[in-house]
Amino acid sequence: MGAPFIWNGVYSKNLLSALRLGSLAADPASPAAGDFYFNSTINQFKYYSGTAWVILQGAASVAARYHSATATVTSSDSTLTYSTSDFDTNSAYALGTYTVPAGAGGYYAINANVSISATFALGNNNAISIYVNGVQKAEKAFLAFTGATILVMDINDILNLNAGDTVVIKVRSAGTTPTITVSAVDNLFSIAQIAATTGPAALAVTTKTANYTAGTSDNLILCSGAAFTVTLYTAVGNTGRQVIVKKTDASFANIITIATTGGQTVDGISTTTVNTQYEAVTLVSDGTNWQIIDRKIPATVIDNGAVTVTGTTSNPTLGTTSVNRLVYYRNGGSLVGRIEINLSLAGSIGSGDYLFQAVPSGLTIDTAKVTPYTTVLGGASWQPSNIVGQASMSQNTPSCVTGPVIVYDTTNVRLFGLNGGSQGAASSSFYSTGNNGTTYTATFTVPISGWNG
């Protein structure tokens, strides 16, 4: 006697008794719930659920194509006996009954066509149909021209089948002595299980406020509330996997660092950062390292409020301003800014060269990319080369001074004047805070430390 064993959670005395029904060509009569056997016609195991014979779940899906059918075509539906295989991945097609069982529940694409030869009269009843478990599920009717001798009929549909459902193609024609043209082109049948289309797969979204190591199930990681590091899982063995890291808060201090493991790189370097609100980086594994395929940086215009103006020797007092603001937006790795100051009531002048705040608190100009010009001119001639923008000053008296914007240090710029075509006025041309109606404007672009373009 064979050794006891467990199969699908059911204790059986031995393998021989569990397979007592053996291999059969058709479902046996008078089964008991739990009986199963191997169906040699469809080459699948089947079990009795208590009400019906069912193909075991997990059976391979169907993909088959046959051609060259024959049939006795009448005015009633007749089974098309496609007999020659082009392919049949799981030997599902039953040549004895010319049916195909669904190996598993799901959606199936079914296509068939047939060419028949007859003398047709207008109004002849011609159609090709799909039957499931002996019941017609789809039909396509064709109207032949009077006197025609060849009619090619086809049908295409997608059906939701249960495991074990059987599919057969049938044809009918009221033409005079119709016959089938045996052809591999005009006479074929195919069936294949397909995936149900329900739209793109949902992304796995997680929100983090502290150091986090991403897993392979992570798709979108939303970061806020602190400066911390997101460490990616290994790129090795994960070719094509994608991770999106996005910063959602507005604090410049809360820089999100994206790091790797095992000495791997991100675009050839060890880390990258996400620095500004709603910036997002999409990274994809190439099997060895991580590649950035997209960096989204919103170009939102932000009003930073009043501009602080100081002097290299003593600070001016701006007095009353009707307009005083720095507005800016991010462009890649740079800040694009505009200073606007309008004095409606005189203040007092300072001494030295005026310094205008160019960046919000928490940001610094990257002086490795633009060299500061720190020489205090106080009206002397100048020849700086680090021009980052253009400025102008106008007064309520008929005068206007224009000139370049120059980086002074990591937070300030100077507005140089070109008065009447001479360079001698320099920044002293902007020493007019003591006058009513003085207006300063400046537009500039400066690189920001830590920002990636």
C-alpha positions in Angstrom: 0.0 0.0 0.0 1.3 3.4 -0.9 2.3 6.0 1.7 -0.3 8.5 2.9 -0.1 12.0 1.5 -1.8 15.4 1.4 -3.0 16.8 -1.9 -4.6 20.3 -2.0 -5.3 20.1 1.7 -7.2 16.8 1.4 -5.8 13.7 3.2 -5.8 10.6 0.9 -4.8 7.1 1.8 -2.5 6.8 -1.2 -2.0 8.2 -4.6 -3.6 5.3 -6.4 -6.9 5.8 -4.6 -6.8 9.6 -5.1 -6.5 9.0 -8.9 -9.0 6.1 -8.9 -10.8 7.7 -11.9 -7.6 7.7 -14.0 -7.4 9.1 -17.5 -10.7 9.4 -19.4 -11.8 10.9 -22.7 -14.9 12.5 -21.2 -16.5 13.4 -17.8 -17.6 10.3 -16.0 -21.1 9.8 -14.8 -22.3 9.8 -11.2 -19.3 11.5 -9.7 -18.8 12.5 -6.0 -17.7 15.9 -4.9 -13.9 16.0 -4.8 -13.4 13.4 -7.6 -10.9 14.3 -10.2 -9.3 12.8 -13.2 -7.2 13.6 -16.3 -9.2 14.4 -19.4 -7.2 13.0 -22.3 -9.3 14.9 -24.8 -8.4 18.3 -23.6 -5.2 17.3 -21.8 -6.3 18.9 -18.5 -7.0 17.7 -15.0 -10.7 18.2 -13.9 -12.4 17.9 -10.6 -16.1 17.6 -9.6 -17.3 20.6 -7.5 -20.4 18.8 -6.4 -22.5 20.3 -9.2 -20.2 20.3 -12.3 -16.8 19.1 -13.7 -14.3 22.0 -13.6 -10.8 22.3 -15.0 -8.3 22.8 -12.2 -7.6 26.5 -11.6 -4.0 27.3 -12.6 -4.3 25.5 -15.8 -2.4 27.1 -18.6 -4.3 29.7 -20.7 -5.4 28.9 -24.2 -3.6 30.2 -27.3 -4.5 28.2 -30.5 -5.0 28.7 -34.2 -6.4 26.2 -36.6 -7.4 26.3 -40.3 -8.9 24.2 -43.2 -12.3 23.4 -41.8 -14.9 21.2 -43.4 -18.6 20.9 -42.7 -21.9 20.0 -44.3 -23.3 23.5 -44.6 -27.1 23.8 -44.3 -29.6 26.4 -43.4 -29.1 25.5 -39.8 -25.9 26.1 -37.7 -23.3 23.4 -38.4 -20.0 22.9 -36.6 -16.9 23.9 -38.5 -14.3 21.2 -38.2 -11.0 23.1 -38.3 -8.5 20.3 -38.6 -5.0 21.7 -39.2 -3.0 23.3 -36.4 -0.9 26.4 -36.9 -0.1 26.4 -33.2 -1.8 25.2 -30.0 0.3 26.1 -26.9 -1.4 23.7 -24.6 -3.0 21.2 -27.0 -6.4 22.6 -25.9 -8.3 22.1 -29.2 -10.2 18.9 -29.2 -10.2 17.4 -32.8 -12.9 14.9 -31.9 -15.5 17.6 -31.0 -13.8 20.6 -32.6 -14.2 22.5 -29.4 -11.8 24.5 -27.2 -12.1 24.6 -23.4 -11.2 27.7 -21.5 -8.2 26.6 -19.3 -9.0 29.2 -16.8 -11.6 31.9 -16.2 -11.1 35.2 -17.9 -11.4 37.2 -21.2 -10.8 35.4 -24.5 -10.3 36.9 -28.0 -12.1 34.7 -30.5 -11.7 35.1 -34.3 -12.9 32.9 -37.1 -13.6 33.1 -40.8 -14.8 30.7 -43.5 -15.2 30.8 -47.3 -18.2 29.1 -48.8 -19.1 28.4 -52.4 -22.7 28.4 -53.5 -25.2 30.0 -55.9 -26.6 32.7 -53.7 -29.9 34.5 -54.0 -30.6 37.9 -52.4 -31.9 37.3 -48.9 -30.2 34.0 -48.3 -29.7 33.2 -44.6 -25.9 33.2 -44.2 -24.1 33.6 -40.8 -21.2 32.5 -38.7 -21.6 32.1 -35.0 -19.7 31.5 -31.7 -21.2 28.9 -29.4 -20.2 28.4 -25.7 -21.4 25.3 -24.0 -23.8 24.6 -26.8 -25.4 28.1 -26.5 -25.0 30.7 -29.2 -23.1 33.8 -27.8 -22.4 35.8 -30.9 -23.5 35.8 -34.6 -22.6 37.8 -37.7 -24.9 37.6 -40.6 -23.9 38.2 -44.3 -26.0 39.2 -47.3 -24.8 37.8 -50.6 -25.4 39.4 -54.0 -27.7 37.6 -56.3 -25.8 35.2 -58.4 -22.6 35.4 -56.3 -20.7 32.1 -55.9 -18.2 32.9 -53.1 -19.0 34.3 -49.7 -16.3 34.9 -47.0 -17.8 35.3 -43.5 -15.9 36.3 -40.4 -16.6 36.9 -36.7 -14.5 38.6 -34.0 -15.5 39.0 -30.4 -14.2 39.0 -26.8 -16.0 36.8 -24.3 -15.7 36.3 -20.6 -15.4 32.6 -20.1 -15.4 30.4 -17.0 -12.8 27.6 -16.6 -14.0 24.6 -18.5 -16.4 26.5 -20.9 -16.2 25.0 -24.4 -16.1 27.1 -27.6 -17.1 26.0 -31.0 -17.6 27.8 -34.3 -20.7 27.2 -36.5 -21.9 28.3 -39.9 -25.1 28.2 -41.9 -26.1 29.2 -45.5 -29.3 28.9 -47.5 -27.3 29.0 -50.8 -27.8 26.2 -53.3 -25.5 23.2 -52.4 -23.0 25.3 -50.3 -19.5 23.9 -49.8 -16.6 25.1 -47.9 -13.4 26.3 -49.6 -10.6 24.5 -47.7 -8.0 27.3 -47.3 -5.4 28.3 -44.7 -6.1 31.9 -45.4 -9.9 32.2 -45.9 -10.8 29.4 -43.5 -9.3 29.7 -40.0 -10.0 29.9 -36.3 -8.1 31.4 -33.4 -8.6 31.8 -29.6 -6.4 33.3 -27.0 -6.8 34.4 -23.4 -6.2 38.1 -22.9 -5.6 40.4 -19.9 -8.6 42.6 -18.9 -7.8 46.2 -19.6 -8.7 48.4 -16.6 -6.4 51.3 -17.2 -2.9 51.9 -15.9 -1.8 50.1 -12.8 -2.2 52.2 -9.6 1.1 53.6 -8.2 2.0 52.6 -4.7 2.2 56.0 -2.8 3.9 56.5 0.5 4.5 59.7 2.5 7.7 60.1 4.6 8.9 62.7 7.1 12.2 61.0 8.1 15.0 58.8 6.7 13.6 56.0 4.6 14.9 53.1 2.6 12.7 52.4 -0.4 11.5 49.0 -1.3 10.7 47.4 -4.7 7.0 47.9 -4.0 7.4 51.7 -3.7 6.5 53.9 -6.7 5.9 57.4 -5.5 7.5 58.7 -2.2 6.2 62.0 -1.0 8.6 63.8 1.3 7.9 66.7 3.7 8.5 68.1 7.2 12.3 67.8 7.6 15.6 67.4 5.8 16.2 63.6 5.4 17.6 60.9 3.1 15.7 58.5 0.9 17.9 55.5 0.1 17.1 53.5 -3.0 17.1 49.7 -3.1 19.8 48.0 -5.1 19.7 48.6 -8.9 21.2 45.2 -9.5 18.5 42.7 -10.5 15.9 45.4 -10.8 16.4 46.6 -14.3 13.5 48.8 -15.4 12.1 49.4 -12.0 11.1 53.1 -11.4 10.9 55.3 -8.3 9.6 58.8 -8.0 10.7 61.0 -5.1 8.8 64.3 -4.6 9.2 67.2 -2.1 5.8 68.6 -1.1 6.7 71.3 1.6 7.9 74.9 0.9 10.9 75.0 3.3 14.3 75.5 1.6 15.9 73.9 4.7 14.1 70.6 4.2 16.3 69.3 1.4 15.6 65.7 0.4 18.8 63.7 -0.4 18.4 60.6 -2.7 21.1 58.1 -1.9 22.0 54.6 -3.2 23.3 51.4 -1.8 26.4 49.3 -2.5 28.4 52.1 -4.1 25.9 52.5 -6.9 25.4 55.9 -8.5 22.7 58.3 -9.6 23.6 59.7 -13.0 27.2 59.0 -12.3 27.4 60.6 -8.8 26.7 59.2 -5.3 23.6 61.3 -4.5 21.2 63.8 -5.9 18.8 66.2 -4.1 15.2 67.5 -4.3 15.2 71.1 -3.1 12.1 73.1 -3.8 8.3 72.6 -3.3 6.7 70.1 -5.7 10.1 69.2 -7.4 10.0 65.5 -8.4 12.7 63.2 -9.7 12.0 60.0 -11.6 14.7 57.4 -11.3 15.0 54.1 -13.2 17.4 51.2 -12.6 19.6 50.1 -15.5 20.5 46.9 -13.7 23.8 48.4 -12.3 23.1 52.0 -11.3 20.2 54.5 -11.2 19.4 56.9 -14.1 17.4 60.1 -13.8 14.9 60.1 -16.7 12.9 63.2 -15.5 13.2 66.1 -13.1 10.0 68.2 -12.8 10.6 71.7 -11.4 7.5 73.9 -11.2 8.3 77.5 -12.4 5.9 79.1 -9.9 6.4 82.9 -9.5 6.7 83.7 -5.8 6.5 87.1 -4.1 9.2 87.1 -1.4 8.2 90.4 0.1 10.4 93.5 0.9 14.0 93.7 -0.3 16.6 94.4 2.3 19.0 97.2 1.1 22.3 97.7 3.0 25.5 99.6 2.3 29.1 98.5 2.3 30.0 101.2 4.8 26.7 102.3 6.3 23.1 101.4 5.5 20.6 103.6 3.9 17.1 104.2 5.2 14.6 103.7 2.4 11.8 105.8 3.9 8.3 105.1 2.8 7.9 102.7 -0.1 4.8 102.2 -2.2 6.4 99.1 -3.8 9.2 97.0 -2.3 9.5 93.4 -3.3 11.6 90.6 -4.7 9.7 88.2 -7.0 11.3 85.1 -8.3 10.9 81.7 -9.9 13.1 78.7 -10.3 14.6 77.8 -13.7 16.5 74.6 -13.5 19.5 75.3 -11.2 19.0 79.0 -11.2 16.8 81.7 -9.6 15.3 84.3 -11.9 14.5 87.4 -9.9 13.1 90.9 -10.2 13.6 93.7 -7.6 11.1 96.5 -7.5 11.4 99.5 -5.1 9.4 102.7 -5.4 10.1 105.4 -2.8 7.1 107.6 -2.1 8.7 109.4 0.9 12.4 110.2 1.2 14.7 108.3 3.5 18.4 108.8 4.1 21.4 107.7 2.1 24.0 105.4 3.4 27.7 105.2 2.4 29.8 102.9 0.2 28.0 100.8 -2.4 24.4 99.7 -2.0 23.8 95.9 -1.7 20.4 94.6 -2.7 19.0 91.3 -1.3 18.8 88.9 -4.4 17.6 85.6 -2.9 15.1 84.5 -0.2 16.3 83.5 3.2 17.6 79.9 3.1 19.1 80.1 -0.4 22.6 81.2 -1.4 24.1 82.2 -4.7 26.6 79.6 -6.0 29.8 81.6 -6.1 31.6 78.7 -7.6 29.6 79.4 -10.8 29.6 83.2 -10.8 32.5 85.1 -9.3 31.5 87.9 -6.8 32.8 91.5 -7.5 33.5 93.0 -4.1 35.6 96.1 -4.9 33.8 99.1 -3.4 33.7 101.7 -6.1 31.8 104.6 -4.6 31.7 106.3 -8.0 34.9 105.1 -9.5 35.2 103.3 -12.8 34.6 99.6 -13.0 35.2 96.6 -15.3 33.5 93.6 -13.8 32.7 90.6 -16.0 30.2 88.8 -13.8 27.1 90.6 -15.1 23.9 88.6 -14.2 21.2 91.1 -15.3 20.1 94.6 -16.0 18.9 97.4 -13.7 17.5 101.0 -13.9 16.8 103.9 -11.6 14.5 106.8 -12.3 13.6 109.9 -10.3 10.7 112.3 -10.2 13.1 114.8 -11.8 13.8 114.0 -15.5 16.7 111.5 -15.1 17.2 107.8 -15.6 20.2 105.7 -15.0 20.6 102.1 -16.4 23.3 99.5 -16.0 24.1 95.9 -15.2 23.4 93.8 -12.1 26.6 92.4 -10.5 26.9 89.7 -7.9 28.5 91.0 -4.6 28.4 87.9 -2.4 26.2 84.8 -1.7 23.0 86.8 -1.0 23.4 90.3 -2.5 23.8 92.0 -5.9 24.8 95.6 -6.8 23.1 97.8 -9.3 25.7 99.6 -11.4 24.9 102.8 -13.3 25.9 103.9 -16.8 25.1 107.6 -16.6 25.2 109.5 -19.9 27.3 106.9 -21.5 30.2 107.2 -19.0 31.2 104.5 -16.5 32.3 106.9 -13.9 29.0 107.0 -12.0 29.2 103.3 -11.1 27.0 102.3 -8.2 27.0 105.8 -6.8 24.4 106.6 -9.4 21.9 104.7 -7.3 22.6 106.7 -4.1 19.2 108.4 -4.3 17.3 107.0 -1.4 17.0 110.5 -0.1 14.8 111.6 -3.0 11.1 111.2 -3.3 9.8 109.3 -6.3 12.9 107.2 -6.8 12.3 103.8 -8.5 14.7 100.9 -8.7 14.1 97.9 -10.9 16.4 95.0 -11.6 16.0 91.6 -13.4 18.7 89.0 -13.0 19.5 85.2 -13.1 21.8 83.7 -10.5 22.9 80.1 -9.9 21.7 78.6 -6.5 23.9 76.3 -4.4 22.6 72.8 -4.3 20.0 73.2 -7.0 20.1 70.7 -9.9 19.0 71.8 -13.3 
